[in-house]
Amino acid sequence: MEWIDITFDKSRVNAQMRTGNIENAKRLETIGTIKLRFVKIRLNSGTDEYLITNYQKEFILTNVRIKRKEENLFC
């Protein structure tokens, strides 16, 4: 598990402005920085899946059932 700070600097805000997303640009400017948590989960098949979330580290995923690809992921 690793936490990463994503900073919405002027270049990110300006990119949103240039594409006409004024509301998003204002939101990014107001937020400033967001902390994201990257979690690696080893599946029963042996493959790794990565979750990216902004939930605090006290939040623990429980009862995760992963079904076939065409079905949903239940948490």
ABEGO torsion letter per residue (X at the ends): XBBBBBBBBAAAAAAAAAAGBAAAAAAAAAAGBBBBBBBBBBBAAGBBBBBBBABBAABBBBGBBBBBAABBBBX
